[in-house]
Amino acid sequence: MRLAERMERLGTETAFDVLARVNALKAQGKDIISFGLGEPDFETPDHIKDACKTALDENYTHYGPSQGLPELRAAIAEYYARTRGVQVGAENVVVGPGAKPMLFSAAMALISPGDEVIYPSPGYPIYESVSDWIGAVSVPARLREEREWSYDVKELETLITPRTRAIILNSPQNPTGGMLLASDMEAIARIAIERDLWVITDEVYSQITFEHPFASIASVPGMLPRVVAIDGFSKTYAMTGWRIGYTVCRADLAAHLSRIETNLHSCTAMMTQRAAYAALTGNQEPNQKMAEAFRRRASLITRLLNEIKGVRCVQPRGAFYVFPNVTEVCANLGLPTANALCDRLLLEAGVALLPRTCFGRRMEEGEYVRLSYATSDENIVEGVRRIKTLIEG
């Protein structure tokens, strides 16, 4: 089959490949504890599901505005203004079927072939994939373990050239659990303003933070006109399968993003939008309890991992991931890479992890794995016990 040349540049999200292996082993009767896929292990709150059922009964089953239902966009604008301290309205919001399509839309609207796009490394693999697919030059910016998975901003600035068009940020981060602080955002904002750059900021984990408050680059004075903020409902409200997200940006850009939505999706499902409206305007206690559970689990899994010989794990600042350094473990076991370690853990210990190679081009030395602690405390304790047993014998 002859495919378009661009398909050679399109990557994927290999976490789903690991999920397929886990499911195949479970189907064979194997007992597997998975720290693989980044999905809350909580159910969507009942009032959100009830809102969807009501919407179906009220026949929210037809086409709607490509930009999103007016009442949902107004609720998103109110939420974003309140949590980021900026002035935005419904005209600044575009709703889409998930945060990932909003990233695609922003890239297609702002970035031309040959433009350079700076993105975090290690990072969510779709940043690199989307940039490459549209013909841009993807430029990885190293997040440093010794800085608790933050940038050396001076190092970041050296990556900018006359061809640089945009910086992609993700905070809190997948896969590291790191988070950029307000001081980091101010420093990056200075660079963006001085060099006339767009900033596409993925904020889907903004409500899952621990010791430090969430900071958005959109909050930095003067930045809002050059920021495309992407958020959604999957992580905050345990709505991964509902597929609904949104962009907040300047109104003239929002109109163009809405036109892309018309061409791609026509609109986002009406009943899903009504459920999202209920999520934002209804009882917040369920998602607050979920965030508190992740805070507790973050401390638990970090402590347990750091008790294993050869493992070094930074305490996460947010999201629901840890990204331990397993370089010494690999050396002690005679394994060439973290991929080999993950294979042994899956097949011999019944524990699924993701290796560093799942998260973009490598900038750092050493071997790393990602664990998602979106699972029960009992699974965390037993899973890490199995890891410790295989490593230490």
LINPE-V225317 format. One line per field, one symbol per residue. phi: phi as a letter, one per 40 degrees, with the letter a starting at -180 (. if undefined). psi: psi as a letter, one per 40 degrees, with the letter a starting at -180 (. if undefined). burial: 1 if it has 16 or more other C-alpha atoms within 10 Angstrom, else 0. A space follows every 50 residues. Layout:
BEGIN
phi: ???
psi: ???
burial: ???
END
This chain:
BEGIN
phi: .cbcdccccccabcdcccdcccccccccgccbbbbcccadcbcddccccc ccccccccgcbbcbccchddcccccccccccccbgbbbbdccbbcachcc cccdcccccbbbdgcbbcbcbcadccdcccdcccgcbcbcbccbdcbfgb cccccdccccbcccbabcbaadbbbcgcaccdcccccccdccccbfbcbc bcbcbccbbbcbccbbccccdgcdcbbbcbaabcccbfbdccfaaabbac cccdccccccddccbgacdcccccccccccbccccdcccccccccccdcc ccccccccdgbbbccccagabbbccbdcdccccgbcaccccccccccbbg bbbbcdccbgccbccgbbbbbcccacdcccccccccccccccg
psi: hhiidddeehaagedddddddddddddeeihhhhfchghheiihiddddd dddddddefgeiiahdeihddddddddddddddefihiadeehhiigidd ddddddddddhiheihhhiihiiheddddddddeeihhhhhhhhdefffi ihdddddeehieehdihhihhiihedeihhidddddddddddddefiihh hhfeedegicdiihhhddehheddeehhhhiaedddeffdedghaiihai ddddddddddddddeciihdddddddddddeahedddddddddddddddd dddddeehhehhhhhieaafiigihfddddddefhdidddddddddddef hhihideefihhdiiihiihhhfgiiddddddddddddddde.
burial: 00000000001001100110010010000001111111110101100110 11101000010001111111011111110100010101111111111111 11111111001000111111111111111111111111111111100111 10100100010001111111111111111111011101101100001111 11111111110011111111001101111111111111110111111111 10111111111000011111111111111100000110011011101101 11011101011111111111111111111100000011101111110011 1111111111110000111111111010110011111100100
END
